[in-house]
Amino acid sequence: MTLRQAQDGRAMVGVIGAGAWGTALAQMLATDGRDVLIWAFEPEVVDAINAGQRNPLYLPSAALSSTIRATGDLADFAGLDTALVVTPAQVLGKVLAALPVPPRDLVLCSKGIEAGTGRLMNHVAREASPDSEIAVLSGPTFAHEVAAGLPTAVTLACGGGTEQWERLAPAIARPAFRPYYSDDVTGAEIGGAVKNVLAIACGVVDGLALGQNARAALIARGYAEMLRFGEALGARAETLAGLCGLGDLVLTCSSTASRNFSLGKALGEGASAADLMADRRTVAEGAYTAPVLADLATQRGIAMPIVAAVDAILKGEDARKAVADLLARPLKAEREAAA
Protein backbone atom coordinates (compact mmCIF):
# COMPACT_ATOMS: atom_id res chain seq x y z
CA MET A 1 0.00 0.00 0.00
CA THR A 2 1.29 3.46 -0.92
CA LEU A 3 1.19 5.68 2.14
CA ARG A 4 1.47 9.10 0.49
CA GLN A 5 -1.69 9.01 -1.58
CA ALA A 6 -4.53 6.77 -2.52
CA GLN A 7 -4.62 5.71 -6.18
CA ASP A 8 -7.17 8.41 -7.01
CA GLY A 9 -4.80 11.10 -5.76
CA ARG A 10 -6.62 11.95 -2.52
CA ALA A 11 -4.45 12.75 0.46
CA MET A 12 -4.24 9.91 2.95
CA VAL A 13 -4.70 10.26 6.69
CA GLY A 14 -3.23 7.97 9.33
CA VAL A 15 -4.31 7.38 12.91
CA ILE A 16 -1.83 7.01 15.76
CA GLY A 17 -3.53 5.09 18.56
CA ALA A 18 -5.93 2.17 18.28
CA GLY A 19 -8.09 2.53 21.36
CA ALA A 20 -11.84 2.87 20.93
CA TRP A 21 -11.66 6.47 19.71
CA GLY A 22 -8.73 5.94 17.37
CA THR A 23 -10.36 2.85 15.89
CA ALA A 24 -13.63 4.73 15.37
CA LEU A 25 -11.83 7.57 13.63
CA ALA A 26 -10.02 5.13 11.34
CA GLN A 27 -13.34 3.54 10.43
CA MET A 28 -14.88 6.94 9.78
CA LEU A 29 -11.99 7.92 7.50
CA ALA A 30 -12.34 4.67 5.57
CA THR A 31 -16.01 5.17 4.75
CA ASP A 32 -15.17 6.77 1.39
CA GLY A 33 -13.05 3.79 0.38
CA ARG A 34 -9.59 5.24 0.88
CA ASP A 35 -6.76 3.40 2.62
CA VAL A 36 -6.16 4.21 6.29
CA LEU A 37 -3.13 3.25 8.35
CA ILE A 38 -3.57 2.88 12.12
CA TRP A 39 -0.80 2.40 14.67
CA ALA A 40 -1.47 0.23 17.73
CA PHE A 41 0.75 -0.23 20.76
CA GLU A 42 -0.47 -3.79 21.40
CA PRO A 43 0.67 -6.46 18.90
CA GLU A 44 -2.57 -8.37 19.48
CA VAL A 45 -4.57 -5.35 18.30
CA VAL A 46 -2.45 -5.09 15.15
CA ASP A 47 -3.02 -8.77 14.44
CA ALA A 48 -6.77 -8.62 15.13
CA ILE A 49 -7.33 -5.67 12.81
CA ASN A 50 -5.23 -7.10 9.98
CA ALA A 51 -6.53 -10.64 10.27
CA GLY A 52 -10.21 -10.07 10.96
CA GLN A 53 -10.96 -6.34 10.59
CA ARG A 54 -11.95 -6.15 14.25
CA ASN A 55 -10.59 -4.56 17.41
CA PRO A 56 -12.11 -6.83 20.07
CA LEU A 57 -9.98 -5.29 22.82
CA TYR A 58 -11.24 -1.72 22.50
CA LEU A 59 -14.17 -1.50 20.06
CA PRO A 60 -15.68 -4.97 19.68
CA SER A 61 -18.98 -3.70 18.28
CA ALA A 62 -17.44 -2.34 15.07
CA ALA A 63 -16.78 -4.24 11.85
CA LEU A 64 -13.88 -2.39 10.26
CA SER A 65 -13.36 -1.55 6.62
CA SER A 66 -11.05 -3.76 4.57
CA THR A 67 -9.07 -0.63 3.63
CA ILE A 68 -7.80 -0.19 7.21
CA ARG A 69 -4.35 -1.63 7.87
CA ALA A 70 -2.73 -1.74 11.30
CA THR A 71 0.95 -1.45 12.13
CA GLY A 72 3.07 -1.48 15.25
CA ASP A 73 5.88 0.47 13.60
CA LEU A 74 5.73 4.26 13.68
CA ALA A 75 8.24 4.38 10.83
CA ASP A 76 5.35 3.38 8.54
CA PHE A 77 3.95 6.89 8.95
CA ALA A 78 6.93 8.48 7.22
CA GLY A 79 5.01 8.94 3.96
CA LEU A 80 1.89 10.52 5.40
CA ASP A 81 1.15 14.23 5.29
CA THR A 82 -1.50 14.06 8.04
CA ALA A 83 -1.97 11.96 11.15
CA LEU A 84 -4.70 11.99 13.78
CA VAL A 85 -3.06 11.47 17.17
CA VAL A 86 -5.33 9.50 19.50
CA THR A 87 -2.97 8.16 22.15
CA PRO A 88 -3.70 8.60 25.88
CA ALA A 89 -2.83 12.16 26.79
CA GLN A 90 -0.10 11.21 29.24
CA VAL A 91 1.97 9.35 26.62
CA LEU A 92 1.32 11.66 23.65
CA GLY A 93 4.70 13.39 23.84
CA LYS A 94 6.60 10.12 24.11
CA VAL A 95 4.83 8.63 21.10
CA LEU A 96 5.30 11.72 18.92
CA ALA A 97 8.98 11.90 19.83
CA ALA A 98 9.34 8.34 18.51
CA LEU A 99 8.05 9.27 15.04
CA PRO A 100 11.08 9.04 12.73
CA VAL A 101 9.52 11.42 10.18
CA PRO A 102 6.61 13.42 11.67
CA PRO A 103 3.74 14.26 9.29
CA ARG A 104 3.26 17.85 8.19
CA ASP A 105 -0.07 18.08 10.03
CA LEU A 106 -0.73 16.52 13.42
CA VAL A 107 -4.37 16.56 14.50
CA LEU A 108 -4.58 16.03 18.26
CA CYS A 109 -7.61 14.03 19.36
CA SER A 110 -6.44 13.27 22.92
CA LYS A 111 -8.14 15.24 25.69
CA GLY A 112 -6.16 16.05 28.79
CA ILE A 113 -3.46 18.06 30.54
CA GLU A 114 0.02 16.64 31.02
CA ALA A 115 0.66 15.55 34.60
CA GLY A 116 3.76 17.04 36.14
CA THR A 117 3.99 19.97 33.74
CA GLY A 118 0.41 21.27 33.43
CA ARG A 119 0.88 21.62 29.68
CA LEU A 120 -1.93 21.34 27.14
CA MET A 121 -1.46 18.71 24.45
CA ASN A 122 -0.64 21.25 21.72
CA HIS A 123 2.33 22.46 23.77
CA VAL A 124 3.48 18.88 24.30
CA ALA A 125 3.15 18.15 20.58
CA ARG A 126 5.01 21.28 19.50
CA GLU A 127 7.98 20.32 21.63
CA ALA A 128 7.97 16.69 20.48
CA SER A 129 7.38 17.51 16.81
CA PRO A 130 8.50 21.10 16.16
CA ASP A 131 8.33 20.83 12.37
CA SER A 132 4.66 19.79 12.29
CA GLU A 133 1.65 22.10 12.24
CA ILE A 134 -0.76 21.36 15.05
CA ALA A 135 -4.54 21.18 14.97
CA VAL A 136 -7.03 19.93 17.57
CA LEU A 137 -10.14 17.87 16.86
CA SER A 138 -12.65 17.91 19.70
CA GLY A 139 -16.39 17.74 20.27
CA PRO A 140 -19.31 15.59 21.43
CA THR A 141 -18.30 12.15 20.19
CA PHE A 142 -18.95 8.63 21.41
CA ALA A 143 -16.65 6.21 19.59
CA HIS A 144 -19.25 3.55 18.90
CA GLU A 145 -21.57 6.08 17.25
CA VAL A 146 -18.83 7.49 15.01
CA ALA A 147 -17.81 3.95 14.01
CA ALA A 148 -21.43 3.16 13.18
CA GLY A 149 -21.62 6.17 10.87
CA LEU A 150 -24.10 8.16 12.94
CA PRO A 151 -24.13 11.95 12.37
CA THR A 152 -21.41 13.78 14.30
CA ALA A 153 -20.18 17.38 14.39
CA VAL A 154 -16.83 18.45 15.84
CA THR A 155 -14.56 21.45 16.18
CA LEU A 156 -11.36 21.39 14.14
CA ALA A 157 -9.14 24.07 15.62
CA CYS A 158 -6.20 24.84 13.35
CA GLY A 159 -3.03 26.40 14.72
CA GLY A 160 -2.06 27.05 11.11
CA GLY A 161 -5.21 29.06 10.44
CA THR A 162 -7.33 28.88 7.31
CA GLU A 163 -4.49 27.54 5.17
CA GLN A 164 -4.23 24.47 7.38
CA TRP A 165 -8.03 24.16 7.53
CA GLU A 166 -8.18 24.07 3.73
CA ARG A 167 -5.79 21.11 3.76
CA LEU A 168 -7.38 19.23 6.63
CA ALA A 169 -11.13 19.71 6.18
CA PRO A 170 -11.37 17.76 2.87
CA ALA A 171 -9.14 15.02 4.29
CA ILE A 172 -11.21 14.54 7.46
CA ALA A 173 -14.80 15.49 6.62
CA ARG A 174 -17.21 12.72 5.63
CA PRO A 175 -20.98 12.84 4.95
CA ALA A 176 -21.76 11.88 8.57
CA PHE A 177 -18.72 13.57 10.15
CA ARG A 178 -18.79 17.36 9.92
CA PRO A 179 -15.93 19.52 11.23
CA TYR A 180 -16.40 23.23 12.01
CA TYR A 181 -13.45 25.60 11.75
CA SER A 182 -11.83 27.43 14.64
CA ASP A 183 -8.41 28.94 15.18
CA ASP A 184 -8.76 28.78 18.99
CA VAL A 185 -6.57 25.77 19.74
CA THR A 186 -6.39 26.64 23.44
CA GLY A 187 -10.16 26.81 23.77
CA ALA A 188 -10.68 23.51 21.96
CA GLU A 189 -8.20 21.78 24.23
CA ILE A 190 -9.48 23.25 27.48
CA GLY A 191 -13.07 22.32 26.68
CA GLY A 192 -12.10 18.70 26.09
CA ALA A 193 -9.89 18.43 29.16
CA VAL A 194 -12.19 20.12 31.69
CA LYS A 195 -15.36 18.33 30.56
CA ASN A 196 -13.74 14.97 31.41
CA VAL A 197 -13.38 16.02 35.05
CA LEU A 198 -16.92 17.40 35.16
CA ALA A 199 -18.22 14.14 33.68
CA ILE A 200 -16.74 12.30 36.66
CA ALA A 201 -18.61 14.69 38.95
CA CYS A 202 -21.89 14.00 37.15
CA GLY A 203 -21.25 10.28 37.38
CA VAL A 204 -20.77 10.65 41.14
CA VAL A 205 -24.14 12.42 41.37
CA ASP A 206 -25.73 9.57 39.45
CA GLY A 207 -24.03 6.94 41.61
CA LEU A 208 -25.31 8.69 44.73
CA ALA A 209 -28.84 8.81 43.21
CA LEU A 210 -29.08 12.56 43.77
CA GLY A 211 -31.42 13.09 40.85
CA GLN A 212 -31.66 14.93 37.54
CA ASN A 213 -31.97 18.38 39.14
CA ALA A 214 -28.56 17.96 40.76
CA ARG A 215 -26.95 16.79 37.54
CA ALA A 216 -28.36 19.70 35.55
CA ALA A 217 -27.11 22.15 38.17
CA LEU A 218 -23.71 20.50 38.12
CA ILE A 219 -23.45 20.78 34.34
CA ALA A 220 -24.36 24.47 34.46
CA ARG A 221 -22.02 25.34 37.31
CA GLY A 222 -19.33 23.13 35.82
CA TYR A 223 -19.58 25.02 32.57
CA ALA A 224 -19.04 28.24 34.53
CA GLU A 225 -15.83 26.73 35.90
CA MET A 226 -14.72 25.70 32.42
CA LEU A 227 -15.35 29.22 31.18
CA ARG A 228 -13.42 30.87 34.03
CA PHE A 229 -10.44 28.59 33.55
CA GLY A 230 -10.47 28.85 29.78
CA GLU A 231 -10.66 32.62 29.67
CA ALA A 232 -7.85 32.88 32.21
CA LEU A 233 -5.64 30.87 29.83
CA GLY A 234 -6.62 32.85 26.75
CA ALA A 235 -9.47 30.76 25.35
CA ARG A 236 -12.44 32.50 23.79
CA ALA A 237 -15.85 32.24 25.42
CA GLU A 238 -17.55 31.50 22.08
CA THR A 239 -15.28 28.48 21.58
CA LEU A 240 -16.24 27.03 24.96
CA ALA A 241 -19.91 27.68 24.16
CA GLY A 242 -19.57 25.49 21.07
CA LEU A 243 -19.14 21.84 20.18
CA CYS A 244 -15.78 21.35 21.89
CA GLY A 245 -16.94 22.89 25.18
CA LEU A 246 -20.60 22.94 26.09
CA GLY A 247 -21.54 20.37 23.44
CA ASP A 248 -19.01 17.83 24.65
CA LEU A 249 -19.85 18.59 28.28
CA VAL A 250 -23.54 17.82 27.84
CA LEU A 251 -22.83 14.53 26.08
CA THR A 252 -20.27 13.13 28.48
CA CYS A 253 -22.17 14.20 31.58
CA SER A 254 -25.25 12.26 30.55
CA SER A 255 -24.35 8.67 29.73
CA THR A 256 -22.42 5.66 31.01
CA ALA A 257 -21.05 5.37 27.47
CA SER A 258 -18.65 8.04 28.75
CA ARG A 259 -15.69 6.41 30.48
CA ASN A 260 -15.39 9.38 32.81
CA PHE A 261 -19.08 9.36 33.72
CA SER A 262 -19.00 5.62 34.40
CA LEU A 263 -15.91 6.04 36.59
CA GLY A 264 -17.71 8.73 38.61
CA LYS A 265 -20.82 6.60 38.90
CA ALA A 266 -18.79 3.74 40.35
CA LEU A 267 -17.14 6.16 42.80
CA GLY A 268 -20.55 7.41 43.87
CA GLU A 269 -21.67 3.83 44.43
CA GLY A 270 -18.80 3.32 46.86
CA ALA A 271 -15.95 1.83 44.82
CA SER A 272 -12.43 3.07 45.49
CA ALA A 273 -10.59 5.10 42.86
CA ALA A 274 -7.46 2.96 43.21
CA ASP A 275 -9.37 -0.26 42.54
CA LEU A 276 -11.26 1.23 39.61
CA MET A 277 -8.15 2.62 37.91
CA ALA A 278 -6.18 -0.59 38.41
CA ASP A 279 -8.98 -2.61 36.80
CA ARG A 280 -9.39 -0.45 33.68
CA ARG A 281 -7.80 -1.14 30.32
CA THR A 282 -9.43 1.93 28.77
CA VAL A 283 -8.35 5.33 30.05
CA ALA A 284 -10.66 7.73 31.89
CA GLU A 285 -8.58 10.83 31.15
CA GLY A 286 -10.44 12.93 33.70
CA ALA A 287 -8.86 10.95 36.53
CA TYR A 288 -5.40 12.12 35.41
CA THR A 289 -6.53 15.63 34.54
CA ALA A 290 -8.37 16.38 37.81
CA PRO A 291 -5.33 16.79 40.11
CA VAL A 292 -3.41 18.81 37.51
CA LEU A 293 -6.40 21.03 36.82
CA ALA A 294 -7.10 21.54 40.52
CA ASP A 295 -3.48 22.56 41.12
CA LEU A 296 -3.45 24.96 38.16
CA ALA A 297 -6.69 26.56 39.36
CA THR A 298 -5.27 27.03 42.85
CA GLN A 299 -2.02 28.50 41.53
CA ARG A 300 -3.91 30.99 39.35
CA GLY A 301 -6.60 31.84 41.89
CA ILE A 302 -9.41 30.46 39.73
CA ALA A 303 -12.41 29.15 41.68
CA MET A 304 -13.20 25.60 40.53
CA PRO A 305 -14.97 23.94 43.48
CA ILE A 306 -16.44 21.08 41.44
CA VAL A 307 -13.03 20.20 40.03
CA ALA A 308 -11.57 20.38 43.54
CA ALA A 309 -14.29 18.04 44.80
CA VAL A 310 -13.54 15.48 42.07
CA ASP A 311 -9.84 15.68 42.90
CA ALA A 312 -10.63 15.06 46.58
CA ILE A 313 -12.84 12.05 45.79
CA LEU A 314 -10.17 10.54 43.54
CA LYS A 315 -7.73 10.94 46.44
CA GLY A 316 -10.03 9.02 48.77
CA GLU A 317 -12.51 11.50 50.24
CA ASP A 318 -16.01 10.14 50.77
CA ALA A 319 -18.22 11.17 47.85
CA ARG A 320 -21.16 12.15 50.06
CA LYS A 321 -18.94 14.41 52.13
CA ALA A 322 -17.56 16.07 48.99
CA VAL A 323 -21.09 16.76 47.73
CA ALA A 324 -22.15 18.05 51.16
CA ASP A 325 -19.22 20.45 51.17
CA LEU A 326 -20.26 21.79 47.76
CA LEU A 327 -23.82 22.32 48.98
CA ALA A 328 -22.56 24.11 52.09
CA ARG A 329 -20.75 26.81 50.10
CA PRO A 330 -21.90 30.37 50.85
CA LEU A 331 -25.00 31.61 49.05
CA LYS A 332 -24.43 34.33 46.46
CA ALA A 333 -25.70 35.77 43.20
CA GLU A 334 -25.16 33.44 40.26
CA ARG A 335 -23.12 36.00 38.35
CA GLU A 336 -20.85 36.40 41.40
CA ALA A 337 -20.32 32.68 41.94
CA ALA A 338 -16.73 32.76 40.76
CA ALA A 339 -15.37 33.08 44.30
C-alpha positions in Angstrom: 0.0 0.0 0.0 1.3 3.5 -0.9 1.2 5.7 2.1 1.5 9.1 0.5 -1.7 9.0 -1.6 -4.5 6.8 -2.5 -4.6 5.7 -6.2 -7.2 8.4 -7.0 -4.8 11.1 -5.8 -6.6 12.0 -2.5 -4.4 12.8 0.5 -4.2 9.9 3.0 -4.7 10.3 6.7 -3.2 8.0 9.3 -4.3 7.4 12.9 -1.8 7.0 15.8 -3.5 5.1 18.6 -5.9 2.2 18.3 -8.1 2.5 21.4 -11.8 2.9 20.9 -11.7 6.5 19.7 -8.7 5.9 17.4 -10.4 2.9 15.9 -13.6 4.7 15.4 -11.8 7.6 13.6 -10.0 5.1 11.3 -13.3 3.5 10.4 -14.9 6.9 9.8 -12.0 7.9 7.5 -12.3 4.7 5.6 -16.0 5.2 4.8 -15.2 6.8 1.4 -13.0 3.8 0.4 -9.6 5.2 0.9 -6.8 3.4 2.6 -6.2 4.2 6.3 -3.1 3.2 8.4 -3.6 2.9 12.1 -0.8 2.4 14.7 -1.5 0.2 17.7 0.7 -0.2 20.8 -0.5 -3.8 21.4 0.7 -6.5 18.9 -2.6 -8.4 19.5 -4.6 -5.3 18.3 -2.5 -5.1 15.1 -3.0 -8.8 14.4 -6.8 -8.6 15.1 -7.3 -5.7 12.8 -5.2 -7.1 10.0 -6.5 -10.6 10.3 -10.2 -10.1 11.0 -11.0 -6.3 10.6 -11.9 -6.1 14.2 -10.6 -4.6 17.4 -12.1 -6.8 20.1 -10.0 -5.3 22.8 -11.2 -1.7 22.5 -14.2 -1.5 20.1 -15.7 -5.0 19.7 -19.0 -3.7 18.3 -17.4 -2.3 15.1 -16.8 -4.2 11.8 -13.9 -2.4 10.3 -13.4 -1.6 6.6 -11.1 -3.8 4.6 -9.1 -0.6 3.6 -7.8 -0.2 7.2 -4.4 -1.6 7.9 -2.7 -1.7 11.3 0.9 -1.4 12.1 3.1 -1.5 15.3 5.9 0.5 13.6 5.7 4.3 13.7 8.2 4.4 10.8 5.4 3.4 8.5 3.9 6.9 9.0 6.9 8.5 7.2 5.0 8.9 4.0 1.9 10.5 5.4 1.2 14.2 5.3 -1.5 14.1 8.0 -2.0 12.0 11.2 -4.7 12.0 13.8 -3.1 11.5 17.2 -5.3 9.5 19.5 -3.0 8.2 22.2 -3.7 8.6 25.9 -2.8 12.2 26.8 -0.1 11.2 29.2 2.0 9.4 26.6 1.3 11.7 23.7 4.7 13.4 23.8 6.6 10.1 24.1 4.8 8.6 21.1 5.3 11.7 18.9 9.0 11.9 19.8 9.3 8.3 18.5 8.0 9.3 15.0 11.1 9.0 12.7 9.5 11.4 10.2 6.6 13.4 11.7 3.7 14.3 9.3 3.3 17.8 8.2 -0.1 18.1 10.0 -0.7 16.5 13.4 -4.4 16.6 14.5 -4.6 16.0 18.3 -7.6 14.0 19.4 -6.4 13.3 22.9 -8.1 15.2 25.7 -6.2 16.0 28.8 -3.5 18.1 30.5 0.0 16.6 31.0 0.7 15.5 34.6 3.8 17.0 36.1 4.0 20.0 33.7 0.4 21.3 33.4 0.9 21.6 29.7 -1.9 21.3 27.1 -1.5 18.7 24.5 -0.6 21.3 21.7 2.3 22.5 23.8 3.5 18.9 24.3 3.1 18.2 20.6 5.0 21.3 19.5 8.0 20.3 21.6 8.0 16.7 20.5 7.4 17.5 16.8 8.5 21.1 16.2 8.3 20.8 12.4 4.7 19.8 12.3 1.7 22.1 12.2 -0.8 21.4 15.1 -4.5 21.2 15.0 -7.0 19.9 17.6 -10.1 17.9 16.9 -12.7 17.9 19.7 -16.4 17.7 20.3 -19.3 15.6 21.4 -18.3 12.1 20.2 -18.9 8.6 21.4 -16.6 6.2 19.6 -19.3 3.5 18.9 -21.6 6.1 17.3 -18.8 7.5 15.0 -17.8 4.0 14.0 -21.4 3.2 13.2 -21.6 6.2 10.9 -24.1 8.2 12.9 -24.1 12.0 12.4 -21.4 13.8 14.3 -20.2 17.4 14.4 -16.8 18.5 15.8 -14.6 21.5 16.2 -11.4 21.4 14.1 -9.1 24.1 15.6 -6.2 24.8 13.3 -3.0 26.4 14.7 -2.1 27.0 11.1 -5.2 29.1 10.4 -7.3 28.9 7.3 -4.5 27.5 5.2 -4.2 24.5 7.4 -8.0 24.2 7.5 -8.2 24.1 3.7 -5.8 21.1 3.8 -7.4 19.2 6.6 -11.1 19.7 6.2 -11.4 17.8 2.9 -9.1 15.0 4.3 -11.2 14.5 7.5 -14.8 15.5 6.6 -17.2 12.7 5.6 -21.0 12.8 5.0 -21.8 11.9 8.6 -18.7 13.6 10.2 -18.8 17.4 9.9 -15.9 19.5 11.2 -16.4 23.2 12.0 -13.5 25.6 11.8 -11.8 27.4 14.6 -8.4 28.9 15.2 -8.8 28.8 19.0 -6.6 25.8 19.7 -6.4 26.6 23.4 -10.2 26.8 23.8 -10.7 23.5 22.0 -8.2 21.8 24.2 -9.5 23.3 27.5 -13.1 22.3 26.7 -12.1 18.7 26.1 -9.9 18.4 29.2 -12.2 20.1 31.7 -15.4 18.3 30.6 -13.7 15.0 31.4 -13.4 16.0 35.1 -16.9 17.4 35.2 -18.2 14.1 33.7 -16.7 12.3 36.7 -18.6 14.7 39.0 -21.9 14.0 37.1 -21.2 10.3 37.4 -20.8 10.7 41.1 -24.1 12.4 41.4 -25.7 9.6 39.4 -24.0 6.9 41.6 -25.3 8.7 44.7 -28.8 8.8 43.2 -29.1 12.6 43.8 -31.4 13.1 40.8 -31.7 14.9 37.5 -32.0 18.4 39.1 -28.6 18.0 40.8 -26.9 16.8 37.5 -28.4 19.7 35.5 -27.1 22.2 38.2 -23.7 20.5 38.1 -23.5 20.8 34.3 -24.4 24.5 34.5 -22.0 25.3 37.3 -19.3 23.1 35.8 -19.6 25.0 32.6 -19.0 28.2 34.5 -15.8 26.7 35.9 -14.7 25.7 32.4 -15.4 29.2 31.2 -13.4 30.9 34.0 -10.4 28.6 33.6 -10.5 28.9 29.8 -10.7 32.6 29.7 -7.8 32.9 32.2 -5.6 30.9 29.8 -6.6 32.9 26.7 -9.5 30.8 25.3 -12.4 32.5 23.8 -15.9 32.2 25.4 -17.5 31.5 22.1 -15.3 28.5 21.6 -16.2 27.0 25.0 -19.9 27.7 24.2 -19.6 25.5 21.1 -19.1 21.8 20.2 -15.8 21.3 21.9 -16.9 22.9 25.2 -20.6 22.9 26.1 -21.5 20.4 23.4 -19.0 17.8 24.7 -19.8 18.6 28.3 -23.5 17.8 27.8 -22.8 14.5 26.1 -20.3 13.1 28.5 -22.2 14.2 31.6 -25.3 12.3 30.5 -24.3 8.7 29.7 -22.4 5.7 31.0 -21.1 5.4 27.5 -18.7 8.0 28.7 -15.7 6.4 30.5 -15.4 9.4 32.8 -19.1 9.4 33.7 -19.0 5.6 34.4 -15.9 6.0 36.6 -17.7 8.7 38.6 -20.8 6.6 38.9 -18.8 3.7 40.4 -17.1 6.2 42.8 -20.6 7.4 43.9 -21.7 3.8 44.4 -18.8 3.3 46.9 -15.9 1.8 44.8 -12.4 3.1 45.5 -10.6 5.1 42.9 -7.5 3.0 43.2 -9.4 -0.3 42.5 -11.3 1.2 39.6 -8.2 2.6 37.9 -6.2 -0.6 38.4 -9.0 -2.6 36.8 -9.4 -0.5 33.7 -7.8 -1.1 30.3 -9.4 1.9 28.8 -8.4 5.3 30.1 -10.7 7.7 31.9 -8.6 10.8 31.1 -10.4 12.9 33.7 -8.9 10.9 36.5 -5.4 12.1 35.4 -6.5 15.6 34.5 -8.4 16.4 37.8 -5.3 16.8 40.1 -3.4 18.8 37.5 -6.4 21.0 36.8 -7.1 21.5 40.5 -3.5 22.6 41.1 -3.5 25.0 38.2 -6.7 26.6 39.4 -5.3 27.0 42.9 -2.0 28.5 41.5 -3.9 31.0 39.3 -6.6 31.8 41.9 -9.4 30.5 39.7 -12.4 29.1 41.7 -13.2 25.6 40.5 -15.0 23.9 43.5 -16.4 21.1 41.4 -13.0 20.2 40.0 -11.6 20.4 43.5 -14.3 18.0 44.8 -13.5 15.5 42.1 -9.8 15.7 42.9 -10.6 15.1 46.6 -12.8 12.1 45.8 -10.2 10.5 43.5 -7.7 10.9 46.4 -10.0 9.0 48.8 -12.5 11.5 50.2 -16.0 10.1 50.8 -18.2 11.2 47.8 -21.2 12.1 50.1 -18.9 14.4 52.1 -17.6 16.1 49.0 -21.1 16.8 47.7 -22.2 18.0 51.2 -19.2 20.5 51.2 -20.3 21.8 47.8 -23.8 22.3 49.0 -22.6 24.1 52.1 -20.7 26.8 50.1 -21.9 30.4 50.8 -25.0 31.6 49.0 -24.4 34.3 46.5 -25.7 35.8 43.2 -25.2 33.4 40.3 -23.1 36.0 38.4 -20.9 36.4 41.4 -20.3 32.7 41.9 -16.7 32.8 40.8 -15.4 33.1 44.3 
